[in-house]
């Protein structure tokens, strides 16, 4: 049971109480049962996607449900900062988050992107970047937008990272002070961990998630 899951359960309870329904009545309304609702509200069980969808239909703001930000009822979209290459090279997950409004480049033109709130199930600390060049493209296509956790190293996975003043995207496995970078065509390259800077683990390609976005 995570602290975030407990907080979500508390907000689900607050929503139920706002409707002036007890757990049995709330369960009937959302085609569930009292025992399950109790487990969701106490954080013992994760709120299932089916219930989240029903809550959306009734106008609950999932950003509020997931993070506590915003109003209880309202928008179900979420803005994520879109970093330029220059901003990404300077990005330090251990320091203050760069101001997304500081964008001044020609490509991409937007400083934020709007994605469905279900993306928050990955992380509430996400950033996005365009795949600009071949250094970043082996696992994706130039022009794709990828989402990454702005937390630096967080276990094995596909990462956006900086090395030698350039940005790369590779599958990374860490063993002690060494890492293994898996490039295109399953080519693996051993590397000293101290020579590269992990910016964040990739969680998804935005073109599969975004609402109404066109390149």
BELWONOR-V164918 format. One record per backbone hydrogen bond with DSSP energy under -0.5 kcal/mol. NH is the residue of the N-H (numbers start at 1). CO is the residue of the C=O. Records with the same first field share a line. If there is no record, write none. Layout:
NH=CO, CO
This chain:
6=2
7=3
8=4
9=5
10=6
11=7
12=8
13=9
14=10
15=11
16=12
17=13
18=14
19=15
20=17
21=16
26=22
27=23
28=24
29=25
30=26
31=28
32=27
37=33
38=34
39=35
40=36
41=37
42=38
43=39, 40
44=39
45=39
52=48
53=49
54=50
55=51
56=52
57=53
58=54
59=56
60=55
61=72
62=60
63=75
65=61
66=62
67=63
68=63, 64
69=63
74=59
78=115
80=113
82=111
83=81, 128
88=84
89=85
90=86
91=87, 88
95=92
100=98
102=99
103=100
113=80
115=78, 113
116=209
117=76
119=116
120=117
121=118
122=119
123=119
127=148
128=81
129=146
130=83
131=144
132=130
136=133
137=133
138=134
140=137
143=131
144=141
146=129, 144
147=204
148=127
149=201
150=125
151=149
152=199
154=155
157=172
159=157, 170
160=200
161=159, 168
162=197
163=166
166=163
168=161
169=135
170=159
171=182
172=157
173=180
175=178
178=175
179=191
180=173
181=179, 189
182=171, 180
183=181, 187
186=183
187=184
188=186
189=181
191=179
193=177
195=192
196=193
197=162
198=196
199=160
200=160
202=158
203=147
204=147
206=145, 204
207=145
208=205
209=206
210=206
211=114
212=210
